[in-house]
Amino acid sequence: MALHWFDPSAPVRTDRPGLTINVNNVETAAQELLKVDQAWPKWKQAVETCMAAVEGDGHLRVVCGGVEGGTG
């Protein structure tokens, strides 16, 4: 399966406390988002956006400037 690239990269929280990584494709963002034990306020929107991109469903939305979701 081809990766869904985006630029600029987006910050994504990881399952390791305090660690955020910058990713540049939807698949890696979704993989990291699905590893976390607890969701933050915009987590669901970020996951739904990643899944929509993978499935080719509609337009992508920006979540607080990235896929992280915890900043706003």
N, C-alpha and C positions, 0 to 999 in steps of 0.2 A: 504494500500500500504506500502511495506517495505521501510525503509529509506536507502539511499545510503551513507554509512559512509566513512569517510576518516581520515587519521592520518598522520601528525599532523594537528591540527585545522588550519583554515585559517582566516585571518582578513577580515571582510566585513563591509563596510560603511553602516550606517543606515540612515533613513530619518531624524534623529535628528542631526543637525549640530554639527560636532566635535566628534560624537560618533561612534566608531568602535567596533564591537564585534567579538569574535573568535567563529567560528562555526565549527562543525565537521561532518556535513552532507549536502548533495547537496540541499535537499528540503528547509532547513532553509536559506542557502545561496541565493537560487533563490527567496525565499519569501522576504528577506530583499532587494535584488537588485531591485526587481520590485516595491518597495515602494518609491524609491527616485524620487524627482521631476525633477532632471536634471542628465544627464549622464556625466560621466567623460571619458577620452580618451579610457580606456580599458573596459568600462562598457558593451558594446555590446558583446565583446568577452567572458567576464565572464558569461553573461546571456546565450549566445549560448552554452557555455561549460556545464553549469548546465542543460540546456534543453536536450542536447545530452546525458548526464549521466542518466537523468530520463527516457528518451526514449530508452536507451541501444544502442545508435547509435555511434559506433566508439570509439576511444581512447580519454581519457581526456587530456587536455593541461593544463600546469601550466601558470597562468597569473601573472607575476611579483612576483612569490613566494607565491601567494595566489589568492583569488578571488577578492581582493580589487581593483586592477588595477590602482590605482592612484599614484603609487610610481615609475613608470618608463616610 
